Amino acid sequence: MHADVGKLGIRCRETSSASICVHLRLLSYPISSRPFAPVRRNFWSSITSRIRSEGRSIRGFLLATVLLFSFAVSRASAYDWTIIKENGRDYIPLTDVTRFYDFNTAEFSNGVAALNCAAVHLQCASGSRDLYLNGLKFVLSLPVLDIQDRFCISRLDLAKLVDPVLRPTKISASPVRTVVIDAGHGGADSGARGPLGNEKDFTLDVALRARDLFTRAGFNVRMTRSSDVYVPLETRALFASFQPNAVFLSIHFNYGMGPTAEGVETYCLAPRGVPSTNDSGLTFADFQNCTGNVRDSENIDLATAIHASLITRLVVPDRGVKRARFVVLRNNAIPGVLIEGGFLTNPRDALRVASPAYRELLADAIVRGVISYNRAIARGSHGPPAAISAKPPPVGASETFSGSLIWDPLTSNVYSRDVEP
């Protein structure tokens, strides 16, 4: 998994910094140093086949010319990445990241790196796992390192987090038609207990509110539970896995970590080979492939869209997009996230969660996050399903939405441009 691969044959960046989110080839494919000979053979075979099918017509000749030009551009723009081995892992200098993604400026001082372009501001610090994209917090699987006086990010984090978040349209995924809402706990399992109520009751209330909002927005909705009953975790994941064109949203509330722990965090499945965010070290289970790992890119993009919506609409402390191997995530065949909507052991969060108005806002933010996710990946597919509303149910009469946004809640105004037809 961590073998030395040398040079990487990946298509180079486009020239427009405002378009970095949509014009570059996805990095999350396995990086390989295989020779180009098999590619050339497949390429020429495909051209020959298409020309025969066109009966050697002018149309077939033009098609072959276009394909040849595309192949030549791809070969000419191959990008050579600098791979640095450290602690058995592959790392890539942030200077390479700067060039590949067309960041206009890169500043490295006092242990902090800041990369900037018209659309994105990226910030991280040496020795830290915290990464900020347009102010939204992500927790990396591995810390940023200062290696030979160069700031470096792990190749895994680049492929499994940074690239799919910056370029959601490069993910091969169908827009969401069905939403599986999972109200955490239930029945004899009360979950966290707070001074103003139990987690199982709050999660069910948010789930029912989200169900109504999703239905009004044109989605199909499936519930793992719609009353105060206990459903095994494995059953929840299995039920979700059989839903087509769907995403899985598990709703929870947090507890512990002291009375000062406050805010919202969003979890998606940890990639293979790295520990969960809250674990101190690797275990054998971390190297086992989970069912949900085939959805790694979709998982992180769904988590990004929902978490950004939660943070901007709820105006609560941002605890970040994190990784875990919860049963409902690792056994799930569809993209999924687990949302922790606040700490029942924190006085401020407990008051918020006990408020019906906050729970309505939480449900609304989840709906808007899924629509933002849909809008992003639809640019790389055949467009959003006709049955799905272009915008969520309005909260206020004066509120408007732009259908051209990629990640609506990320604050850069450049994201409002139509960067791709």
Secondary structure per residue as TSV (DSSP state, phi and psi in degrees):
chain	resnum	aa	ss	phi	psi
A	1	M	-	360.0	-31.4
A	2	H	-	-115.5	29.9
A	3	A	-	-67.8	152.8
A	4	D	-	-70.5	123.7
A	5	V	-	-111.4	-7.7
A	6	G	-	68.0	-131.1
A	7	K	S	-79.4	149.9
A	8	L	-	-114.6	130.5
A	9	G	-	-93.1	85.7
A	10	I	E	-126.6	138.0
A	11	R	E	-58.2	137.5
A	12	C	-	-74.1	170.8
A	13	R	-	-70.9	158.4
A	14	E	-	-82.8	175.0
A	15	T	S	-90.6	-16.7
A	16	S	-	-88.0	115.3
A	17	S	G	-67.7	-26.8
A	18	A	G	-73.8	-11.9
A	19	S	G	-109.8	16.4
A	20	I	T	-64.1	-20.7
A	21	C	T	-75.9	-17.4
A	22	V	T	-127.7	-9.6
A	23	H	S	-107.6	0.5
A	24	L	S	-110.7	150.8
A	25	R	-	-72.6	141.1
A	26	L	-	-63.2	130.9
A	27	L	T	-83.0	-14.5
A	28	S	T	-78.7	0.4
A	29	Y	S	-71.6	151.9
A	30	P	-	-55.7	130.5
A	31	I	-	-82.1	131.5
A	32	S	-	-136.8	152.5
A	33	S	-	-112.0	25.0
A	34	R	-	-64.4	149.3
A	35	P	-	-65.6	165.4
A	36	F	S	-86.2	-4.3
A	37	A	H	-55.5	-49.5
A	38	P	H	-61.3	-34.5
A	39	V	H	-64.5	-43.7
A	40	R	H	-62.1	-43.4
A	41	R	H	-62.2	-46.6
A	42	N	H	-63.3	-37.6
A	43	F	H	-63.8	-50.1
A	44	W	H	-68.0	-32.9
A	45	S	H	-63.2	-42.0
A	46	S	H	-65.8	-38.7
A	47	I	H	-64.4	-46.2
A	48	T	H	-59.2	-44.5
A	49	S	H	-61.1	-44.3
A	50	R	H	-67.6	-37.0
A	51	I	H	-65.0	-43.0
A	52	R	H	-59.5	-42.3
A	53	S	H	-66.2	-22.7
A	54	E	T	-92.5	4.2
A	55	G	T	65.8	33.1
A	56	R	T	54.5	31.2
A	57	S	-	-79.8	173.5
A	58	I	H	-60.4	-38.0
A	59	R	H	-60.2	-41.1
A	60	G	H	-65.9	-37.4
A	61	F	H	-65.2	-43.7
A	62	L	H	-63.2	-39.2
A	63	L	H	-62.8	-43.8
A	64	A	H	-62.1	-39.0
A	65	T	H	-63.2	-43.8
A	66	V	H	-62.3	-45.8
A	67	L	H	-62.6	-41.4
A	68	L	H	-62.2	-43.1
A	69	F	H	-62.4	-43.0
A	70	S	H	-60.5	-42.3
A	71	F	H	-65.3	-40.8
A	72	A	H	-64.2	-42.2
A	73	V	H	-63.1	-42.1
A	74	S	H	-61.5	-44.5
A	75	R	H	-66.5	-41.0
A	76	A	H	-67.6	-26.0
A	77	S	T	-102.8	17.8
A	78	A	E	-58.3	140.2
A	79	Y	E	-110.0	130.5
A	80	D	-	-95.1	114.4
A	81	W	-	-90.9	146.1
A	82	T	-	-89.2	117.4
A	83	I	-	-105.3	123.5
A	84	I	E	-117.2	126.6
A	85	K	E	-85.5	130.4
A	86	E	E	-151.4	122.4
A	87	N	T	54.9	37.5
A	88	G	T	76.2	8.5
A	89	R	E	-118.0	157.0
A	90	D	E	-92.0	130.8
A	91	Y	E	-124.3	152.3
A	92	I	E	-125.7	129.3
A	93	P	E	-61.9	144.7
A	94	L	H	-67.5	-18.1
A	95	T	H	-65.1	-36.5
A	96	D	H	-65.9	-42.1
A	97	V	H	-60.8	-40.8
A	98	T	H	-58.8	-46.9
A	99	R	H	-69.4	-44.1
A	100	F	H	-64.5	-40.7
A	101	Y	T	-95.6	10.0
A	102	D	T	56.7	40.8
A	103	F	-	-68.3	135.8
A	104	N	S	-75.1	-37.6
A	105	T	E	-132.9	151.4
A	106	A	E	-141.7	120.7
A	107	E	E	-118.0	132.3
A	108	F	E	-128.7	107.6
A	109	S	E	-155.7	144.4
A	110	N	T	53.0	37.1
A	111	G	T	77.6	8.8
A	112	V	E	-121.2	137.1
A	113	A	E	-112.6	135.4
A	114	A	E	-134.0	116.4
A	115	L	E	-109.7	134.8
A	116	N	E	-136.2	142.4
A	117	C	-	-146.5	-174.1
A	118	A	S	-62.8	-30.9
A	119	A	S	-101.9	-25.7
A	120	V	-	-136.7	138.5
A	121	H	E	-117.4	120.3
A	122	L	E	-114.4	131.5
A	123	Q	E	-138.0	139.0
A	124	C	E	-155.1	169.8
A	125	A	E	-132.5	146.6
A	126	S	T	-61.7	133.7
A	127	G	T	83.0	-0.5
A	128	S	-	-112.5	152.6
A	129	R	-	-97.3	-1.8
A	130	D	E	-81.1	127.9
A	131	L	E	-127.4	135.7
A	132	Y	E	-119.0	126.3
A	133	L	E	-116.7	113.4
A	134	N	T	51.1	37.6
A	135	G	T	85.8	-9.9
A	136	L	E	-85.0	134.1
A	137	K	E	-89.5	132.7
A	138	F	E	-124.4	146.2
A	139	V	E	-108.1	113.7
A	140	L	-	-66.8	158.7
A	141	S	S	-73.5	-30.7
A	142	L	S	-134.4	146.5
A	143	P	-	-70.0	153.2
A	144	V	-	-69.1	137.3
A	145	L	E	-119.9	150.0
A	146	D	E	-98.9	103.2
A	147	I	E	-116.2	118.7
A	148	Q	T	54.0	44.6
A	149	D	T	62.6	26.7
A	150	R	E	-128.9	131.8
A	151	F	E	-72.0	129.1
A	152	C	E	-131.4	142.0
A	153	I	E	-111.9	146.9
A	154	S	E	-65.3	144.8
A	155	R	H	-60.7	-35.1
A	156	L	H	-63.3	-45.2
A	157	D	H	-66.6	-34.7
A	158	L	I	-64.2	-44.2
A	159	A	I	-77.5	-35.3
A	160	K	I	-99.2	-8.1
A	161	L	I	-132.5	-62.8
A	162	V	I	-61.5	-50.0
A	163	D	H	-65.9	-50.7
A	164	P	H	-63.1	-29.5
A	165	V	H	-72.0	-40.4
A	166	L	H	-75.7	-26.7
A	167	R	-	-130.4	65.9
A	168	P	G	-64.7	-26.4
A	169	T	G	-72.1	-12.7
A	170	K	G	-84.4	-2.5
A	171	I	S	-84.2	130.6
A	172	S	-	-82.9	97.4
A	173	A	-	-150.3	152.0
A	174	S	-	-92.3	142.0
A	175	P	-	-57.8	150.2
A	176	V	-	-76.1	130.8
A	177	R	-	-109.3	-31.9
A	178	T	E	-122.2	139.0
A	179	V	E	-119.0	125.0
A	180	V	E	-98.3	115.2
A	181	I	E	-103.0	124.7
A	182	D	E	-114.6	106.1
A	183	A	E	-79.8	114.3
A	184	G	-	-59.5	148.0
A	185	H	-	65.6	-152.0
A	186	G	B	123.5	153.8
A	187	G	T	62.8	-129.2
A	188	A	T	-70.3	-15.5
A	189	D	B	-94.0	99.8
A	190	S	-	-81.2	-15.1
A	191	G	-	71.5	-149.2
A	192	A	S	-69.2	144.2
A	193	R	E	-112.6	125.3
A	194	G	E	-115.6	170.3
A	195	P	T	-65.0	-19.5
A	196	L	T	-115.7	8.8
A	197	G	E	153.0	174.1
A	198	N	E	-101.9	150.3
A	199	E	H	-58.1	-42.8
A	200	K	H	-58.9	-35.2
A	201	D	H	-74.6	-40.6
A	202	F	H	-66.8	-41.1
A	203	T	H	-65.4	-39.4
A	204	L	H	-65.6	-40.0
A	205	D	H	-62.5	-45.4
A	206	V	H	-63.6	-41.3
A	207	A	H	-61.3	-43.2
A	208	L	H	-67.8	-37.5
A	209	R	H	-66.0	-43.2
A	210	A	H	-64.2	-37.8
A	211	R	H	-56.7	-46.7
A	212	D	H	-64.2	-42.1
A	213	L	H	-67.6	-42.2
A	214	F	H	-62.7	-41.2
A	215	T	H	-62.5	-43.4
A	216	R	H	-64.9	-28.0
A	217	A	T	-83.7	-2.5
A	218	G	T	100.2	7.9
A	219	F	-	-87.6	153.0
A	220	N	E	-80.7	140.3
A	221	V	E	-125.6	132.8
A	222	R	E	-122.5	138.9
A	223	M	E	-114.3	134.4
A	224	T	S	-74.4	-27.7
A	225	R	-	-154.3	142.0
A	226	S	S	-122.6	11.3
A	227	S	S	-148.4	-178.2
A	228	D	S	-82.3	74.1
A	229	V	-	-129.9	158.2
A	230	Y	-	-97.2	131.3
A	231	V	-	-122.0	124.7
A	232	P	-	-56.0	146.8
A	233	L	H	-60.5	-41.6
A	234	E	H	-62.0	-36.5
A	235	T	H	-66.9	-39.6
A	236	R	H	-61.0	-46.8
A	237	A	H	-65.7	-40.7
A	238	L	H	-64.9	-43.4
A	239	F	H	-58.6	-45.4
A	240	A	H	-65.5	-35.8
A	241	S	H	-63.3	-21.4
A	242	F	T	-93.6	5.4
A	243	Q	-	-92.7	124.2
A	244	P	T	-79.1	149.2
A	245	N	T	46.3	50.5
A	246	A	E	-127.8	162.6
A	247	V	E	-127.5	157.8
A	248	F	E	-114.8	127.8
A	249	L	E	-125.8	109.6
A	250	S	E	-101.6	124.7
A	251	I	E	-105.6	127.6
A	252	H	E	-141.9	169.4
A	253	F	E	-131.3	148.3
A	254	N	E	-93.4	170.5
A	255	Y	-	-158.4	163.9
A	256	G	-	86.0	-167.8
A	257	M	S	64.3	20.4
A	258	G	-	88.8	160.1
A	259	P	T	-69.0	-13.5
A	260	T	T	-86.6	-14.0
A	261	A	-	-66.2	124.5
A	262	E	-	-149.9	147.2
A	263	G	S	115.4	-172.4
A	264	V	E	-114.5	139.6
A	265	E	E	-136.8	151.2
A	266	T	E	-126.3	130.2
A	267	Y	E	-110.2	141.7
A	268	C	E	-131.7	171.7
A	269	L	E	-64.7	136.5
A	270	A	-	-70.4	136.1
A	271	P	-	-63.2	159.7
A	272	R	T	-65.2	135.4
A	273	G	T	96.9	3.6
A	274	V	S	-132.4	153.5
A	275	P	-	-74.7	160.9
A	276	S	-	-64.4	156.5
A	277	T	T	-54.4	-41.9
A	278	N	T	-89.8	3.0
A	279	D	-	-94.4	147.6
A	280	S	S	-84.7	-20.1
A	281	G	S	-159.7	174.1
A	282	L	-	-76.3	147.2
A	283	T	-	-127.8	169.0
A	284	F	G	-59.2	-36.8
A	285	A	G	-63.1	-24.9
A	286	D	G	-68.0	-18.5
A	287	F	G	-98.3	-1.2
A	288	Q	S	-85.0	137.8
A	289	N	-	-77.4	128.9
A	290	C	-	-98.3	156.6
A	291	T	G	-53.9	-42.6
A	292	G	G	-72.3	-11.3
A	293	N	G	-68.2	-19.6
A	294	V	G	-67.3	-14.7
A	295	R	G	-107.2	22.9
A	296	D	H	-52.3	-47.8
A	297	S	H	-67.7	-41.7
A	298	E	H	-66.7	-37.9
A	299	N	H	-59.7	-47.6
A	300	I	H	-70.5	-33.3
A	301	D	H	-71.6	-38.7
A	302	L	H	-63.7	-43.1
A	303	A	H	-62.2	-40.0
A	304	T	H	-62.2	-48.9
A	305	A	H	-62.7	-44.7
A	306	I	H	-70.7	-44.4
A	307	H	H	-64.4	-41.7
A	308	A	H	-61.6	-40.0
A	309	S	H	-65.2	-42.3
A	310	L	H	-61.4	-47.4
A	311	I	H	-66.3	-42.5
A	312	T	H	-75.3	-31.4
A	313	R	H	-89.0	-34.4
A	314	L	H	-86.9	-22.5
A	315	V	-	53.5	58.5
A	316	V	-	-124.8	165.3
A	317	P	-	-56.9	137.8
A	318	D	E	-92.5	108.1
A	319	R	E	-93.4	-2.3
A	320	G	E	99.5	163.1
A	321	V	E	-85.3	122.7
A	322	K	E	-123.3	175.7
A	323	R	E	-120.2	145.3
A	324	A	E	-158.2	170.2
A	325	R	-	-122.7	48.3
A	326	F	-	-60.9	147.1
A	327	V	H	-54.1	-43.3
A	328	V	H	-68.6	-16.5
A	329	L	H	-95.6	-45.7
A	330	R	H	-72.8	-27.9
A	331	N	T	-95.0	10.8
A	332	N	-	-101.4	129.8
A	333	A	S	-88.4	-4.8
A	334	I	S	-113.2	160.0
A	335	P	-	-57.1	139.1
A	336	G	E	-151.2	155.2
A	337	V	E	-139.3	159.2
A	338	L	E	-123.2	124.1
A	339	I	E	-104.7	128.0
A	340	E	E	-105.5	105.5
A	341	G	E	-85.9	10.9
A	342	G	E	144.0	163.0
A	343	F	E	-98.1	120.6
A	344	L	T	-72.3	-12.9
A	345	T	T	-94.9	1.9
A	346	N	S	-104.9	130.6
A	347	P	H	-56.5	-43.9
A	348	R	H	-69.8	-46.4
A	349	D	H	-62.4	-40.5
A	350	A	H	-60.3	-41.0
A	351	L	H	-65.7	-40.3
A	352	R	H	-61.5	-52.0
A	353	V	H	-61.9	-33.9
A	354	A	H	-73.1	-11.2
A	355	S	-	-88.1	124.9
A	356	P	H	-58.0	-33.0
A	357	A	H	-64.1	-40.9
A	358	Y	H	-65.7	-42.4
A	359	R	H	-66.1	-32.3
A	360	E	H	-68.2	-42.3
A	361	L	H	-62.8	-39.8
A	362	L	H	-61.8	-46.1
A	363	A	H	-62.2	-42.5
A	364	D	H	-64.2	-40.6
A	365	A	H	-64.3	-37.2
A	366	I	H	-62.9	-44.2
A	367	V	H	-61.5	-46.3
A	368	R	H	-64.0	-34.2
A	369	G	H	-64.2	-42.3
A	370	V	H	-65.7	-39.1
A	371	I	H	-66.6	-38.0
A	372	S	H	-61.9	-43.9
A	373	Y	H	-59.9	-46.3
A	374	N	H	-58.5	-43.3
A	375	R	H	-65.3	-36.3
A	376	A	H	-69.3	-51.8
A	377	I	H	-73.6	-22.1
A	378	A	H	-63.1	-26.9
A	379	R	T	-66.0	-24.0
A	380	G	T	-99.4	1.9
A	381	S	T	-121.1	-140.4
A	382	H	T	-103.3	20.7
A	383	G	-	94.1	164.9
A	384	P	S	-71.0	152.7
A	385	P	-	-58.5	141.1
A	386	A	T	-61.8	-28.7
A	387	A	T	-77.1	-12.5
A	388	I	S	-93.2	129.5
A	389	S	-	-61.2	146.8
A	390	A	S	-74.5	-14.4
A	391	K	S	-150.3	154.7
A	392	P	-	-74.4	167.7
A	393	P	-	-57.5	130.9
A	394	P	-	-67.2	144.1
A	395	V	S	-89.3	-39.8
A	396	G	S	-129.4	150.3
A	397	A	T	-64.2	-26.0
A	398	S	T	-87.3	-4.5
A	399	E	-	-82.6	136.5
A	400	T	-	-127.9	161.0
A	401	F	-	-133.0	148.2
A	402	S	-	-106.5	122.4
A	403	G	T	-71.3	-6.8
A	404	S	T	-93.9	-2.0
A	405	L	-	-68.2	148.1
A	406	I	S	-93.4	-67.3
A	407	W	S	-109.7	92.8
A	408	D	T	-46.3	-50.1
A	409	P	T	-75.4	-19.3
A	410	L	S	-66.8	133.3
A	411	T	-	-79.7	-11.3
A	412	S	-	-62.8	127.9
A	413	N	G	-66.3	-22.5
A	414	V	G	-62.3	-26.0
A	415	Y	G	-66.2	-11.0
A	416	S	G	-82.5	-5.4
A	417	R	S	-75.0	151.5
A	418	D	-	-83.1	97.0
A	419	V	-	-90.8	-6.7
A	420	E	-	-151.6	140.8
A	421	P	-	-58.4	360.0
